[in-house]
Amino acid sequence: MELHFKSWAESAHRLVAVAAGREPADLVIRGARLVNVQTREILDWQVAVADGRFAYVGPDASHCTGPDTQVIDAKGRYLIPGLCDGHMHIESGMLTPAEFAAAVIPHGTTTMFTDPHEIANVLGLRGVRMMHDEALMQPINIYTQMPSCAPSAPGLETTGFEISANDVAEAMAWPGIIGLGEMMNFPGVINGDPQMLAEMAATMNAGKTVGGHYASPDKGIAFSAYVAGGAADDHEGTAEADAIARVRNGMRSMMRLGSAWYDVESQITAVTEKGLDPRNFILCTDDCHSGTLVNDGHMNRVVRHAIACGCDPVVALQMATINTATHFGLERELGSIAPGRRADMILTSDLTTLPIEQVIARGQTVALDGKITVDCPHFDWPGDARQTVRMGKTLQDTDFAIKAQDGANNVKAKVIGVVENQAPTEALTAELPVVDGLVEGEGDTYQIALVERHRGTGAVVNGFVSGFGYTGQMAMASTVAHDSHHMIVVGTDRAMMAAAANRLGEVGGGVTVWKDGQEIALVELPIAGLMSDSPAAEVAAKADRMVAAMAECGCTLNNAYMQHSLLALVVIPSLRISDLGLVDVDKFEITELFEENA
């Protein structure tokens, strides 16, 4: 059930009366240093709130104060707008919208723009609707972008469900839909694919925003064609030149700091050194797992990082508040402390270290000193949303055997090369030995498999990956496998790879790590094989154990789980794996595992 919050039209009469001093406010904050992100000023101003919105913002709110008005003395602390995440996937936190909200509210996040394309790949439009409905129940603002690409690359992967242009048009009428999720099929847009253009047309006809995803280094004619297709933002930049190209072409450059994506430092120099207009830059997280949310923070972490990279604190705050609201057409609704807007704000004693001391959303205190003070209601997730891992059979070690050509002693294999802290992979090759007719991993090259889990076909596609640093006998399996969300299994031992995959079939999805024949970590994700509705702290504790277990297996990468979960993302270069085979993303085609006999 949607949590009702009065619209501006419903509150206008009272807002005017409070601002004029004819009626008392519900809440007045005085003694604050107000950060005005509209003008980039810090003002000794006061605010008055009525019906969850700012009624008065100015030097003295005493005329708005009545005997029953709650008065907060900020005692010289800074009053800043609630933080907005411009692009993110709730499912990456391993949590439902309710539990995700509960995790990030104490960090000062009061608005999120979410793309639930993970669940769309598993449960289709119905899954998106369930995410949308739970989002609307929360005490903070969670807007939903209708997923655009399920599958993300038609012909290169098979999803549980597909999203059509008609689905997009239908969703545009839902109350919480703010636009179209990231348009990952950039080759489709560039080549004028009718479905991609129809989805963007339906979004624009509804007056909403088209999200972008251009994961190619080509900034020439192909990039121009993509921008002409309607994408209004892009978060796939990794270098200063990427950010500049986006904003010069009228897009917003979204710079992300997630659990594994560190793309702010390399791009923010477009503002701090090149001097480009900062109002066209937005901060976001994209993907944060539960451990990051509980232990490190959310958008407050991103803002602190931007400041540490040399950005002026107030400019960094603009990139996480008003810039985001403006981009989505919500500048009159949120993103700043100004009359008529939702009363979303944070009290903090320092603009650089940004301690989140009190969080107010829609005029109500929702977190105090790092502790949430409100409930985040849960949606009743049905049984079929919890029973989505269909293996088709019990897997054996033979399902993970990679046969060599007859008589070969070694082979030259294509290998997915993981790049630390970035989404792209490298397309590598390695000469690998053949033992009893089977190709074996060697050194830092080990096996990867994609196990089909939507239709129970029992199909397994095998390949090789390197870069994690694994040693000894181990295996790791995950039903979080962006974006098709089959099952990714990586390991040095085929029997353990089978055991890990079968384990996830037993528990209905999640992540499991095995070492020396034993399971040493398990994160159960029963909802769509992607999320848990357990409290964030419990999920984070299991996620922390998973990360430690990966390290015990020799893994040396920062947030390697995120790297693992993206190995099937066939829209980000260079080499990936899908249920249809090994994918050369640079050419957008299926490729052979072996190059030639070495």
C-alpha positions as CSV (number, residue, x, y, z in Angstrom):
1,M,0.0,0.0,0.0
2,E,1.4,3.4,-1.0
3,L,2.4,5.7,1.8
4,H,0.4,8.8,1.1
5,F,2.3,12.1,1.0
6,K,0.4,15.3,0.2
7,S,1.2,16.8,-3.2
8,W,2.1,20.5,-3.4
9,A,-1.4,21.2,-4.7
10,E,-2.9,19.5,-1.6
11,S,-0.6,21.5,0.7
12,A,-0.4,24.9,-1.1
13,H,-3.1,26.7,0.9
14,R,-1.4,25.8,4.2
15,L,2.2,26.4,2.9
16,V,1.2,29.9,2.0
17,A,-0.6,30.5,5.3
18,V,2.4,29.3,7.3
19,A,4.9,31.4,5.2
20,A,2.7,34.4,5.7
21,G,2.5,33.9,9.5
22,R,-1.2,33.1,9.5
23,E,-0.8,29.5,10.7
24,P,1.9,27.9,12.8
25,A,4.4,25.5,11.2
26,D,4.8,21.8,12.2
27,L,8.5,22.2,12.5
28,V,11.0,25.1,12.7
29,I,14.8,24.7,12.5
30,R,16.9,27.6,13.7
31,G,20.5,28.2,14.5
32,A,21.6,26.5,11.3
33,R,24.1,27.4,8.6
34,L,21.9,26.6,5.6
35,V,23.7,25.3,2.5
36,N,21.8,26.8,-0.5
37,V,22.6,24.6,-3.4
38,Q,20.6,26.9,-5.7
39,T,23.1,29.7,-5.3
40,R,26.1,27.9,-3.8
41,E,25.9,30.0,-0.6
42,I,26.0,29.3,3.1
43,L,23.4,31.4,4.9
44,D,22.4,31.9,8.5
45,W,18.8,31.2,7.8
46,Q,15.9,29.3,9.4
47,V,13.3,27.0,7.9
48,A,9.6,26.3,8.7
49,V,8.0,23.1,7.6
50,A,4.3,22.2,7.1
51,D,2.7,19.1,5.7
52,G,6.2,17.6,5.1
53,R,7.2,20.5,2.9
54,F,9.3,23.7,3.3
55,A,6.9,26.6,3.8
56,Y,9.4,29.3,4.7
57,V,13.1,29.6,4.2
58,G,14.7,32.8,5.3
59,P,16.5,34.8,8.0
60,D,13.8,34.5,10.7
61,A,11.0,31.9,11.1
62,S,9.7,33.2,14.4
63,H,6.4,34.4,12.7
64,C,5.8,30.7,11.7
65,T,6.3,29.4,15.2
66,G,3.3,28.5,17.4
67,P,2.9,26.9,20.8
68,D,2.7,23.4,19.3
69,T,5.5,23.9,16.7
70,Q,8.4,21.5,17.1
71,V,11.6,23.6,17.3
72,I,15.0,22.2,16.6
73,D,18.1,24.3,17.5
74,A,20.8,23.3,15.1
75,K,23.5,25.0,17.3
76,G,25.5,26.2,14.4
77,R,25.5,23.0,12.4
78,Y,25.1,22.9,8.7
79,L,21.7,22.2,7.2
80,I,22.0,20.5,3.8
81,P,19.4,18.9,1.4
82,G,18.8,15.2,1.7
83,L,21.1,13.3,-0.6
84,C,19.9,11.8,-4.0
85,D,21.3,8.8,-5.8
86,G,20.9,9.5,-9.5
87,H,21.4,5.9,-10.8
88,M,21.4,2.7,-8.8
89,H,20.1,-0.9,-8.7
90,I,18.5,-1.8,-5.4
91,E,19.0,-5.5,-6.1
92,S,22.8,-5.0,-6.0
93,G,22.5,-4.4,-2.3
94,M,21.1,-7.9,-1.9
95,L,18.1,-6.3,-0.2
96,T,14.5,-5.5,-0.9
97,P,13.5,-1.8,-1.4
98,A,12.3,-1.7,2.3
99,E,15.5,-3.1,3.7
100,F,17.7,-1.0,1.3
101,A,15.9,2.1,2.5
102,A,16.4,1.1,6.1
103,A,20.1,0.7,5.4
104,V,20.7,4.0,3.7
105,I,18.4,6.4,5.6
106,P,20.9,6.8,8.4
107,H,23.5,7.8,5.8
108,G,21.4,10.7,4.7
109,T,20.0,9.3,1.4
110,T,16.4,10.6,1.1
111,T,15.9,10.1,-2.7
112,M,16.8,7.3,-5.0
113,F,16.4,6.8,-8.8
114,T,16.4,3.1,-9.2
115,D,16.5,0.8,-12.2
116,P,15.2,-2.7,-11.3
117,H,16.4,-4.4,-14.5
118,E,17.9,-7.2,-12.4
119,I,14.5,-8.5,-11.3
120,A,13.0,-7.7,-14.8
121,N,15.3,-10.3,-16.2
122,V,14.0,-12.9,-13.7
123,L,10.3,-12.0,-13.3
124,G,9.6,-9.6,-16.1
125,L,7.1,-6.7,-15.8
126,R,5.5,-8.3,-12.7
127,G,8.8,-8.2,-10.9
128,V,9.2,-4.5,-11.7
129,R,5.8,-3.8,-10.4
130,M,6.5,-5.5,-7.1
131,M,9.7,-3.4,-6.7
132,H,7.8,-0.3,-7.7
133,D,5.0,-1.0,-5.2
134,E,7.4,-1.6,-2.2
135,A,9.3,1.5,-3.2
136,L,6.2,3.7,-2.8
137,M,5.6,2.3,0.7
138,Q,8.8,3.8,2.1
139,P,9.2,7.0,4.2
140,I,11.8,8.4,1.6
141,N,11.5,9.0,-2.1
142,I,12.2,6.0,-4.3
143,Y,11.5,6.6,-7.9
144,T,11.6,3.7,-10.4
145,Q,12.9,3.7,-13.9
146,M,11.2,1.2,-16.1
147,P,13.9,-1.2,-17.3
148,S,14.7,-0.9,-21.0
149,C,16.8,-3.9,-21.9
150,A,15.8,-7.4,-20.8
151,P,17.6,-9.0,-22.4
152,S,20.4,-6.4,-22.4
153,A,21.7,-7.7,-25.7
154,P,19.1,-9.7,-27.8
155,G,20.8,-12.7,-29.5
156,L,23.6,-12.8,-27.0
157,E,21.8,-14.1,-23.9
158,T,18.5,-15.6,-22.8
159,T,16.6,-14.1,-19.9
160,G,13.8,-15.4,-17.7
161,F,11.5,-12.8,-19.2
162,E,11.7,-10.2,-21.9
163,I,10.6,-6.5,-21.7
164,S,8.7,-5.2,-24.7
165,A,8.0,-1.7,-25.9
166,N,4.4,-2.3,-24.9
167,D,5.6,-3.1,-21.4
168,V,7.4,0.2,-21.3
169,A,4.4,2.2,-22.5
170,E,2.2,0.5,-19.8
171,A,4.6,1.3,-17.0
172,M,4.9,4.9,-17.9
173,A,1.4,5.4,-16.4
174,W,2.4,3.9,-13.0
175,P,2.7,6.5,-10.2
176,G,6.3,5.9,-9.2
177,I,7.8,5.6,-12.7
178,I,10.2,8.5,-13.4
179,G,11.6,7.4,-16.8
180,L,13.3,4.7,-18.7
181,G,16.2,2.7,-17.2
182,E,19.6,2.7,-18.7
183,M,19.6,1.9,-22.4
184,M,22.3,-0.7,-22.5
185,N,21.7,-1.9,-26.0
186,F,23.8,0.9,-27.5
187,P,24.4,-1.0,-30.7
188,G,20.7,-1.4,-31.1
189,V,20.2,2.4,-30.7
190,I,23.0,3.2,-33.1
191,N,21.6,0.9,-35.7
192,G,18.0,2.2,-35.3
193,D,16.5,-0.9,-33.7
194,P,12.7,-0.3,-33.8
195,Q,12.1,-1.7,-30.3
196,M,14.7,0.5,-28.7
197,L,13.5,3.6,-30.4
198,A,9.9,2.7,-29.5
199,E,10.8,2.4,-25.9
200,M,12.5,5.8,-25.9
201,A,9.6,7.3,-27.8
202,A,7.1,6.0,-25.2
203,T,9.2,7.5,-22.5
204,M,9.5,10.9,-24.1
205,N,5.8,11.0,-25.0
206,A,5.2,10.6,-21.3
207,G,7.4,13.6,-20.6
208,K,10.0,11.4,-18.8
209,T,13.7,10.9,-18.8
210,V,15.7,8.3,-20.8
211,G,18.6,6.8,-18.9
212,G,21.8,6.1,-20.8
213,H,24.5,3.4,-20.8
214,Y,27.2,3.9,-23.5
215,A,29.9,1.4,-22.6
216,S,32.2,2.0,-25.6
217,P,35.4,4.0,-25.9
218,D,34.3,5.2,-29.4
219,K,33.4,8.9,-29.0
220,G,33.0,9.5,-32.7
221,I,30.1,8.9,-35.0
222,A,28.7,6.0,-33.0
223,F,28.5,8.1,-29.9
224,S,26.8,10.9,-31.7
225,A,24.2,8.4,-33.0
226,Y,23.6,7.1,-29.5
227,V,23.1,10.5,-28.1
228,A,20.7,11.4,-30.9
229,G,18.7,8.4,-29.9
230,G,17.5,10.2,-26.7
231,A,19.7,9.1,-23.8
232,A,19.9,12.0,-21.4
233,D,22.6,10.8,-19.1
234,D,25.4,8.2,-18.9
235,H,27.2,6.6,-16.0
236,E,29.7,4.4,-17.9
237,G,32.5,6.9,-18.2
238,T,35.8,6.0,-16.7
239,A,38.0,8.9,-17.8
240,E,37.9,12.7,-17.9
241,A,37.4,12.6,-21.7
242,D,34.3,10.5,-21.2
243,A,32.7,13.0,-18.9
244,I,33.6,15.9,-21.2
245,A,32.2,14.1,-24.2
246,R,28.9,13.5,-22.4
247,V,28.3,17.1,-21.2
248,R,29.4,18.7,-24.5
249,N,26.7,16.6,-26.2
250,G,23.9,17.8,-23.8
251,M,24.0,14.7,-21.5
252,R,24.5,14.7,-17.8
253,S,27.6,12.9,-16.8
254,M,26.9,10.6,-13.9
255,M,30.0,9.7,-12.0
256,R,29.8,6.6,-9.9
257,L,31.4,5.3,-6.7
258,G,29.9,1.9,-6.0
259,S,31.3,-1.1,-4.1
260,A,33.7,-1.8,-7.0
261,W,33.4,1.1,-9.4
262,Y,35.8,4.0,-8.7
263,D,35.0,6.4,-11.6
264,V,34.7,9.7,-9.8
265,E,38.4,10.5,-9.3
266,S,39.2,10.0,-13.0
267,Q,36.4,12.2,-14.2
268,I,35.8,14.9,-11.7
269,T,38.8,16.8,-13.0
270,A,36.6,17.9,-15.8
271,V,35.1,20.2,-13.2
272,T,38.0,20.7,-10.7
273,E,40.7,21.3,-13.4
274,K,39.0,21.9,-16.7
275,G,36.4,24.2,-15.1
276,L,33.3,22.8,-16.9
277,D,29.9,23.8,-15.5
278,P,29.4,21.5,-12.5
279,R,25.6,21.7,-12.8
280,N,25.8,19.1,-15.6
281,F,27.5,16.5,-13.4
282,I,25.7,14.1,-11.0
283,L,27.1,11.6,-8.4
284,C,25.7,8.1,-8.1
285,T,26.5,4.7,-6.8
286,D,25.2,2.3,-9.5
287,D,25.9,-0.9,-7.5
288,C,26.6,-1.1,-3.8
289,H,26.4,-4.4,-1.9
290,S,25.0,-4.7,1.6
291,G,28.4,-4.7,3.3
292,T,29.3,-1.3,1.8
293,L,26.0,0.1,2.8
294,V,26.2,-1.0,6.4
295,N,29.9,-0.5,7.0
296,D,30.9,2.4,4.7
297,G,27.9,4.4,3.7
298,H,25.9,5.3,0.6
299,M,25.7,8.7,-1.1
300,N,27.5,10.3,1.9
301,R,30.4,8.1,1.0
302,V,30.3,9.3,-2.6
303,V,30.1,13.0,-1.6
304,R,33.0,12.6,0.8
305,H,35.0,10.9,-1.9
306,A,34.3,13.7,-4.4
307,I,35.5,16.3,-1.9
308,A,38.6,14.2,-1.2
309,C,39.3,14.3,-5.0
310,G,39.5,18.1,-4.8
311,C,35.8,19.1,-5.4
312,D,34.4,22.1,-3.4
313,P,32.1,20.6,-0.8
314,V,29.1,22.7,-1.8
315,V,29.7,21.8,-5.5
316,A,29.9,18.1,-4.5
317,L,26.6,18.5,-2.6
318,Q,25.0,20.1,-5.7
319,M,26.0,17.0,-7.6
320,A,24.2,14.8,-5.1
321,T,21.1,17.0,-4.7
322,I,19.8,19.7,-7.0
323,N,21.6,18.5,-10.1
324,T,20.0,15.2,-9.8
325,A,16.5,16.6,-9.1
326,T,16.8,19.0,-12.1
327,H,17.8,16.2,-14.4
328,F,14.7,14.2,-13.6
329,G,12.4,17.2,-13.8
330,L,11.9,17.4,-10.1
331,E,13.6,20.6,-9.2
332,R,10.4,22.1,-7.9
333,E,9.8,19.0,-5.8
334,L,13.1,18.1,-4.1
335,G,16.9,18.5,-4.2
336,S,17.1,21.9,-2.3
337,I,16.0,23.6,0.8
338,A,13.4,26.0,-0.7
339,P,9.7,26.8,-0.3
340,G,7.3,24.1,-1.7
341,R,9.9,21.4,-1.8
342,R,9.8,18.2,0.2
343,A,11.4,18.8,3.6
344,D,14.3,16.4,3.1
345,M,17.4,17.6,4.9
346,I,20.4,16.6,7.0
347,L,22.1,18.3,10.0
348,T,25.8,17.8,10.0
349,S,28.6,19.5,11.9
350,D,31.2,19.4,9.1
351,L,30.9,19.8,5.3
352,T,34.1,17.9,4.5
353,T,33.9,14.8,6.7
354,L,30.0,14.9,6.5
355,P,28.9,13.2,9.7
356,I,25.2,12.4,9.3
357,E,23.8,13.5,12.6
358,Q,20.1,13.9,12.0
359,V,18.1,13.0,8.9
360,I,14.7,14.5,8.2
361,A,12.5,13.3,5.3
362,R,9.2,14.9,4.5
363,G,9.4,16.9,7.7
364,Q,9.9,13.9,10.0
365,T,13.1,12.8,11.7
366,V,13.9,9.4,10.1
367,A,17.4,8.9,11.6
368,L,19.3,10.2,14.5
369,D,23.0,9.7,15.3
370,G,23.3,6.8,12.8
371,K,20.1,5.0,13.9
372,I,16.9,4.8,11.9
373,T,13.9,6.1,13.8
374,V,11.0,5.0,11.5
375,D,9.6,1.8,10.0
376,C,10.2,0.7,6.4
377,P,7.1,-1.3,5.4
378,H,7.5,-4.6,3.5
379,F,5.7,-5.8,0.5
380,D,4.3,-9.3,0.7
381,W,6.5,-11.1,-1.8
382,P,4.6,-14.1,-3.2
383,G,5.9,-17.7,-3.4
384,D,6.7,-17.7,-7.1
385,A,9.0,-14.7,-6.5
386,R,11.0,-16.9,-4.0
387,Q,11.2,-20.0,-6.2
388,T,13.2,-18.9,-9.3
389,V,16.2,-21.2,-9.3
390,R,15.3,-24.0,-11.7
391,M,18.4,-26.2,-12.3
392,G,16.7,-29.0,-14.3
393,K,19.1,-31.6,-12.9
394,T,21.8,-32.2,-10.3
395,L,25.0,-31.1,-11.8
396,Q,28.1,-33.3,-11.8
397,D,31.8,-32.5,-12.3
398,T,31.5,-33.7,-15.9
399,D,29.1,-30.7,-16.6
400,F,32.2,-28.5,-16.1
401,A,34.6,-30.5,-18.2
402,I,36.1,-28.6,-21.2
403,K,37.2,-31.1,-23.9
404,A,40.2,-30.4,-26.1
405,Q,40.5,-31.4,-29.7
406,D,41.7,-34.9,-30.2
407,G,45.4,-35.3,-29.6
408,A,46.1,-31.8,-28.4
409,N,48.6,-31.4,-25.6
410,N,47.8,-27.7,-25.0
411,V,45.4,-25.1,-26.4
412,K,45.3,-21.4,-26.8
413,A,42.1,-20.3,-25.0
414,K,40.3,-16.9,-24.8
415,V,40.2,-15.7,-21.2
416,I,38.1,-13.1,-19.5
417,G,40.5,-10.8,-17.7
418,V,39.1,-9.0,-14.6
419,V,40.1,-5.3,-14.1
420,E,40.1,-4.2,-10.5
421,N,37.7,-1.4,-9.6
422,Q,36.2,-1.1,-13.1
423,A,33.3,-2.7,-14.9
424,P,35.1,-3.5,-18.3
425,T,37.1,-6.7,-18.7
426,E,40.1,-7.5,-20.8
427,A,40.0,-10.0,-23.7
428,L,43.1,-12.2,-22.9
429,T,44.5,-15.4,-24.2
430,A,46.4,-18.2,-22.4
431,E,48.1,-21.4,-23.4
432,L,46.6,-24.0,-21.2
433,P,47.5,-27.7,-20.7
434,V,45.4,-30.7,-21.6
435,V,45.2,-33.6,-19.2
436,D,43.3,-36.8,-20.2
437,G,41.6,-34.9,-23.0
438,L,40.4,-32.1,-20.8
439,V,41.6,-28.5,-20.7
440,E,42.9,-27.4,-17.3
441,G,43.3,-24.0,-15.8
442,E,46.8,-23.0,-14.8
443,G,48.2,-20.3,-12.5
444,D,45.8,-17.4,-12.2
445,T,43.6,-18.8,-15.0
446,Y,40.7,-21.0,-13.8
447,Q,37.3,-22.1,-15.0
448,I,34.2,-20.1,-15.3
449,A,30.8,-21.5,-16.1
450,L,27.3,-20.1,-16.8
451,V,24.6,-22.4,-15.5
452,E,21.1,-21.8,-17.0
453,R,18.6,-21.4,-14.1
454,H,15.4,-19.9,-15.5
455,R,13.9,-22.7,-17.5
456,G,15.6,-25.7,-16.0
457,T,17.4,-26.8,-19.2
458,G,20.5,-28.1,-17.3
459,A,22.7,-26.3,-19.8
460,V,26.2,-25.2,-18.8
461,V,28.6,-23.0,-20.8
462,N,32.2,-23.2,-19.8
463,G,35.1,-20.9,-20.2
464,F,38.1,-19.3,-18.5
465,V,38.7,-16.3,-16.3
466,S,41.7,-14.7,-14.6
467,G,42.6,-11.9,-12.2
468,F,41.0,-13.0,-8.9
469,G,44.2,-14.5,-7.5
470,Y,42.5,-17.8,-6.5
471,T,44.8,-20.6,-5.2
472,G,44.2,-24.1,-4.0
473,Q,40.9,-26.0,-4.4
474,M,37.9,-23.7,-4.4
475,A,34.7,-22.7,-6.1
476,M,32.3,-19.8,-5.9
477,A,28.7,-19.6,-7.3
478,S,26.2,-16.8,-7.5
479,T,22.7,-16.4,-8.9
480,V,23.4,-12.7,-9.1
481,A,24.8,-12.6,-12.6
482,H,24.1,-9.3,-14.3
483,D,22.0,-8.9,-16.3
484,S,20.5,-12.2,-17.3
485,H,20.9,-13.6,-13.8
486,H,21.5,-17.2,-14.6
487,M,24.3,-18.6,-12.3
488,I,28.0,-17.8,-12.5
489,V,30.4,-20.4,-11.1
490,V,34.1,-19.8,-10.9
491,G,36.5,-22.4,-9.6
492,T,39.7,-24.3,-9.7
493,D,38.0,-27.7,-9.0
494,R,35.2,-29.1,-11.1
495,A,33.6,-31.2,-8.4
496,M,33.4,-28.2,-6.1
497,M,31.9,-26.1,-8.9
498,A,29.1,-28.6,-9.2
499,A,28.6,-28.7,-5.4
500,A,28.4,-24.9,-5.2
501,A,25.9,-24.7,-8.1
502,N,23.7,-27.5,-6.6
503,R,23.8,-25.7,-3.2
504,L,22.3,-22.6,-4.7
505,G,19.6,-24.7,-6.2
506,E,18.8,-26.1,-2.8
507,V,18.5,-22.7,-1.0
508,G,16.7,-20.8,-3.9
509,G,19.6,-18.6,-4.9
510,G,22.3,-16.5,-3.4
511,V,26.1,-16.7,-3.2
512,T,28.2,-19.6,-1.9
513,V,32.0,-20.0,-1.5
514,W,33.7,-23.4,-1.2
515,K,37.2,-24.4,-0.2
516,D,38.8,-27.8,0.1
517,G,35.5,-29.5,-0.4
518,Q,33.5,-27.6,2.2
519,E,31.2,-24.6,2.1
520,I,32.8,-21.7,4.0
521,A,30.3,-18.9,3.2
522,L,26.7,-18.6,2.1
523,V,24.4,-15.6,1.5
524,E,20.9,-16.7,0.9
525,L,19.0,-14.5,-1.6
526,P,15.6,-16.2,-1.8
527,I,13.7,-13.4,-3.7
528,A,14.3,-13.9,-7.4
529,G,17.7,-15.3,-6.5
530,L,18.8,-11.6,-6.0
531,M,17.5,-10.2,-2.7
532,S,16.8,-11.0,0.9
533,D,14.1,-9.4,3.0
534,S,16.2,-10.0,6.1
535,P,17.5,-6.9,7.9
536,A,20.5,-5.3,6.2
537,A,22.8,-5.9,9.1
538,E,22.2,-9.7,8.9
539,V,22.7,-9.8,5.2
540,A,25.8,-7.6,5.5
541,A,27.3,-9.9,8.1
542,K,26.9,-12.8,5.7
543,A,28.2,-10.7,2.8
544,D,31.3,-9.8,4.9
545,R,31.9,-13.5,5.6
546,M,31.6,-14.1,1.8
547,V,34.2,-11.5,1.1
548,A,36.5,-13.0,3.8
549,A,36.0,-16.4,2.3
550,M,37.0,-15.2,-1.1
551,A,40.2,-13.8,0.5
552,E,40.8,-17.2,2.2
553,C,40.7,-18.7,-1.3
554,G,43.5,-16.3,-2.4
555,C,41.4,-13.5,-3.9
556,T,43.3,-10.2,-3.7
557,L,40.8,-7.8,-5.5
558,N,38.9,-5.0,-3.9
559,N,35.2,-5.9,-3.7
560,A,35.7,-8.9,-6.0
561,Y,32.2,-10.1,-5.5
562,M,31.0,-7.3,-7.7
563,Q,33.5,-8.3,-10.4
564,H,32.3,-11.9,-10.2
565,S,28.6,-10.9,-10.5
566,L,29.3,-8.9,-13.7
567,L,31.1,-11.6,-15.6
568,A,28.0,-12.3,-17.6
569,L,27.2,-8.6,-18.4
570,V,27.3,-8.8,-22.2
571,V,27.0,-5.1,-22.8
572,I,30.2,-4.0,-21.3
573,P,33.5,-4.8,-23.1
574,S,35.5,-6.7,-23.7
575,L,34.9,-10.4,-23.1
576,R,31.9,-12.0,-21.2
577,I,30.1,-15.3,-20.8
578,S,26.4,-16.0,-21.4
579,D,24.1,-19.0,-21.7
580,L,24.7,-18.9,-25.4
581,G,28.5,-18.9,-25.2
582,L,31.5,-16.7,-24.9
583,V,30.7,-13.1,-26.0
584,D,33.0,-10.7,-27.7
585,V,31.4,-7.4,-26.6
586,D,33.6,-5.3,-28.8
587,K,32.1,-7.0,-31.8
588,F,28.8,-7.9,-30.2
589,E,28.9,-11.5,-31.3
590,I,29.4,-15.0,-29.9
591,T,33.0,-16.1,-30.2
592,E,34.8,-19.5,-29.9
593,L,36.6,-20.4,-26.7
594,F,39.7,-21.6,-28.4
595,E,41.8,-19.6,-30.9
596,E,44.0,-22.4,-32.2
597,N,46.1,-25.2,-31.1
598,A,49.2,-23.9,-29.4
